[in-house]
């Protein structure tokens, strides 16, 4: 089931887009360089990175709104985003977004729904990162990759996806992937995920 609150995103897009400016998608962006900033993704997708080590924390596709948490509890410049080159992205200051929302306070409920969606996704993501062995982490990342749309799966190898989102070594990932493909547990072509047949709970 897709939990993404598309109706809430649409209502906030309608409110915020007329006051936002289109930005260059190829440049990494911070949420809090000169004060909180809100990003409105109309087309394409983006990756959220941890600044301290460039770890890829999550990916989301359009339509999407992010940076909303900074309106409530600013935490500073700890993360940044990278957009796909073909993305259509708009930005506006947190102060302007907050003023617009205060004019229509009922829309704060939509902000809450989007933040709840982010929280649920983060919890689901962390469930398989807080494991004691590499296989559990790889299994979780494969299931995560399977949830993404086909365009992302065709443009990203399994190895690069797991390397970018975990601290596992290349050799460990390749060893587990070889065993899974040889065992018929998943199908891959040129290193890219085609489909998951069945991933055992234990390795």
FENRADA-V615456 format. One record per residue. N is the residue number from 1. RES is the residue in three letters. PSI is psi in whole degrees, -180 to 180 (999 if undefined). D_FIRST is the distance of its C-alpha to the first C-alpha in Angstrom with 1 decimal. Layout:
BEGIN
n = <N:N>
res = <RES:RES>
psi = <PSI:PSI>
d_first = <D_FIRST:D_FIRST>
END
This chain:
BEGIN
n = <1:2:3:4:5:6:7:8:9:10:11:12:13:14:15:16:17:18:19:20:21:22:23:24:25:26:27:28:29:30:31:32:33:34:35:36:37:38:39:40:41:42:43:44:45:46:47:48:49:50:51:52:53:54:55:56:57:58:59:60:61:62:63:64:65:66:67:68:69:70:71:72:73:74:75:76:77:78:79:80:81:82:83:84:85:86:87:88:89:90:91:92:93:94:95:96:97:98:99:100:101:102:103:104:105:106:107:108:109:110:111:112:113:114:115:116:117:118:119:120:121:122:123:124:125:126:127:128:129:130:131:132:133:134:135:136:137:138:139:140:141:142:143:144:145:146:147:148:149:150:151:152:153:154:155:156:157:158:159:160:161:162:163:164:165:166:167:168:169:170:171:172:173:174:175:176:177:178:179:180:181:182:183:184:185:186:187:188:189:190:191:192:193:194:195:196:197:198:199:200:201:202:203>
res = <UNK:UNK:UNK:UNK:UNK:UNK:UNK:UNK:UNK:UNK:UNK:UNK:UNK:UNK:UNK:UNK:UNK:UNK:UNK:UNK:UNK:UNK:UNK:UNK:UNK:UNK:UNK:UNK:UNK:UNK:UNK:UNK:UNK:UNK:UNK:UNK:UNK:UNK:UNK:UNK:UNK:UNK:UNK:UNK:UNK:UNK:UNK:UNK:UNK:UNK:UNK:UNK:UNK:UNK:UNK:UNK:UNK:UNK:UNK:UNK:UNK:UNK:UNK:UNK:UNK:UNK:UNK:UNK:UNK:UNK:UNK:UNK:UNK:UNK:UNK:UNK:UNK:UNK:UNK:UNK:UNK:UNK:UNK:UNK:UNK:UNK:UNK:UNK:UNK:UNK:UNK:UNK:UNK:UNK:UNK:UNK:UNK:UNK:UNK:UNK:UNK:UNK:UNK:UNK:UNK:UNK:UNK:UNK:UNK:UNK:UNK:UNK:UNK:UNK:UNK:UNK:UNK:UNK:UNK:UNK:UNK:UNK:UNK:UNK:UNK:UNK:UNK:UNK:UNK:UNK:UNK:UNK:UNK:UNK:UNK:UNK:UNK:UNK:UNK:UNK:UNK:UNK:UNK:UNK:UNK:UNK:UNK:UNK:UNK:UNK:UNK:UNK:UNK:UNK:UNK:UNK:UNK:UNK:UNK:UNK:UNK:UNK:UNK:UNK:UNK:UNK:UNK:UNK:UNK:UNK:UNK:UNK:UNK:UNK:UNK:UNK:UNK:UNK:UNK:UNK:UNK:UNK:UNK:UNK:UNK:UNK:UNK:UNK:UNK:UNK:UNK:UNK:UNK:UNK:UNK:UNK:UNK:UNK:UNK:UNK:UNK:UNK:UNK>
psi = <134:117:-3:123:76:-34:-40:-41:-42:-43:-42:-36:-44:-38:-45:-32:-42:-22:2:160:138:141:165:122:-22:-14:132:146:145:155:-17:46:-50:49:161:143:140:137:135:112:110:-36:149:-156:169:162:137:126:146:127:-36:-31:9:15:133:112:-37:168:144:151:162:153:146:153:131:158:-1:-34:-30:-21:-31:-49:91:129:-1:-163:62:-18:165:166:146:134:148:148:-30:14:151:113:142:154:149:158:152:-37:-42:-42:-42:-41:-42:-41:-37:-24:-24:72:-22:-24:-11:-26:-36:-37:-45:-40:-40:-42:-36:-39:-45:-41:-44:-43:-43:-40:-45:-43:-44:-22:-38:-2:-24:54:160:-13:158:-36:-43:-41:-46:-43:-46:-40:-34:-43:-36:-46:-38:-30:-21:160:167:-34:-38:-43:-32:-20:-4:129:156:-44:-50:-36:-46:-38:-40:-21:2:177:16:152:156:-44:-39:-45:-46:-38:-48:-42:-40:-44:-38:-42:-42:-33:-3:18:-22:161:132:151:122:38:1:141:125:-55:155:124:-56:130:115:150:-30:150:999>
d_first = <0.0:3.8:6.2:9.1:11.7:13.1:15.5:17.0:17.4:19.2:21.4:22.5:23.1:25.3:27.3:27.7:28.1:31.5:32.9:31.4:33.1:31.8:32.2:32.9:29.7:31.7:32.8:31.0:30.5:30.8:29.2:32.6:35.6:37.5:35.5:31.8:30.2:27.0:25.4:23.7:22.0:22.2:22.1:21.5:20.1:21.6:22.1:22.9:25.9:27.8:31.3:33.4:32.5:30.2:27.3:24.2:21.7:18.6:17.8:16.0:16.3:17.5:17.3:17.6:20.1:21.4:24.5:23.8:24.3:27.8:28.7:28.5:29.6:31.1:31.2:33.0:32.9:30.9:28.2:28.3:26.1:26.7:25.6:25.4:28.7:27.3:25.4:26.4:26.5:28.3:29.5:31.3:32.9:31.3:34.3:33.8:30.1:31.0:33.8:31.7:29.1:32.0:33.3:30.0:29.1:26.3:24.3:24.3:21.5:19.4:20.7:19.6:16.0:16.0:17.8:15.5:12.6:15.2:16.1:12.8:12.6:16.3:16.1:13.6:15.9:19.0:18.2:19.1:21.8:23.7:24.8:28.3:28.2:27.3:25.4:22.7:22.3:22.3:19.8:17.4:18.2:17.7:14.1:13.7:15.6:13.6:10.4:13.0:14.0:17.0:19.6:19.2:19.3:22.4:24.1:23.7:25.0:23.4:26.6:26.6:22.9:23.7:27.1:25.9:23.4:25.4:29.1:29.3:32.3:32.2:34.1:31.7:28.6:30.6:31.9:28.6:27.1:30.2:29.9:26.3:27.1:30.4:28.8:26.4:23.3:22.0:23.3:24.6:27.0:29.3:27.3:24.0:20.9:20.5:18.2:17.7:19.4:19.2:19.9:22.1:21.8:25.5:27.5>
END
